[in-house]
Amino acid sequence: MPAVTVSFNLLPGVSLGDAVDRIGELARDTLPASIRTSFQGTAAAYQSSLRGMGVLLVMAILVIYMVLGILYESFIHPLTILSGLPRPAWALWPRS
């Protein structure tokens, strides 16, 4: 099966995430559906690290809940403390 390798370097000030998103969008818009694309190297490592991010976040919250439960010897108090997290997290979310 024929294959083509396309390499790219990042411009100063451009993040790897932005470049991967832009190249993926460009490939979807211009290439036919019968052509399969994939990233290799650093871009592939970046994409694979993002896949596990949700599981990591859930596990971190679960560990925090368990530590707070042990600290306060209660099942309810950790929930009241963790319920206050979304508001500060939302305030720190970057806006464009």
C-alpha positions in Angstrom: 0.0 0.0 0.0 1.5 3.4 -0.9 2.3 5.8 2.0 3.3 9.4 2.3 5.1 11.0 5.2 4.6 14.7 5.8 6.8 16.4 8.4 6.4 19.8 10.1 8.1 22.1 12.5 6.4 24.6 14.8 6.6 28.3 14.3 7.7 30.3 17.4 4.7 30.9 19.6 2.6 28.1 18.2 1.7 25.2 20.6 1.8 21.6 19.5 -1.9 21.2 20.3 -2.8 24.1 18.0 -0.7 22.6 15.2 -2.1 19.1 15.6 -5.7 20.5 15.6 -5.1 22.7 12.5 -3.4 19.9 10.5 -6.1 17.4 11.4 -8.8 19.9 10.4 -7.0 20.6 7.1 -6.7 16.9 6.4 -10.4 16.3 7.0 -11.4 19.2 4.8 -9.1 18.5 1.8 -8.4 14.7 1.7 -11.0 12.2 0.5 -12.5 9.9 3.2 -10.7 6.8 1.8 -7.3 8.2 2.9 -6.3 7.4 6.5 -4.1 9.8 8.4 -2.1 9.5 11.6 0.4 11.4 13.6 3.8 10.0 14.7 6.4 11.1 17.2 5.7 13.9 19.6 2.3 14.7 18.0 1.2 11.1 18.6 2.5 11.2 22.2 0.5 14.4 22.7 -2.7 12.9 21.4 -2.3 9.7 23.5 -1.7 11.8 26.7 -4.9 13.7 26.1 -6.9 10.4 25.8 -6.2 9.4 29.4 -6.8 12.9 30.9 -10.4 12.4 31.8 -9.7 9.1 33.7 -6.8 10.8 35.5 -9.0 13.7 36.6 -11.7 11.3 37.9 -9.1 9.2 39.8 -7.6 12.4 41.3 -11.0 13.5 42.6 -11.7 10.1 44.0 -8.3 10.0 45.8 -9.0 13.5 47.2 -12.4 12.4 48.4 -10.9 9.4 50.2 -8.2 11.5 51.9 -10.7 14.0 53.0 -13.0 11.2 54.2 -10.2 9.8 56.3 -9.2 13.2 57.6 -12.8 14.3 58.6 -14.0 10.7 59.4 -17.2 11.4 57.4 -18.7 10.6 54.1 -20.6 13.9 53.8 -18.0 16.5 54.7 -15.7 15.7 51.7 -18.7 16.1 49.4 -19.4 19.6 50.8 -15.7 20.5 50.4 -15.5 19.1 46.8 -18.7 20.8 45.8 -16.9 24.1 46.1 -14.3 23.2 43.5 -16.2 23.8 40.2 -16.6 27.6 40.9 -12.9 28.4 41.4 -12.0 26.0 38.5 -14.5 27.9 36.2 -13.0 31.2 37.3 -9.5 30.0 36.3 -10.6 28.6 32.9 -8.8 30.5 30.1 -11.1 32.7 28.0 -10.4 33.6 24.4 
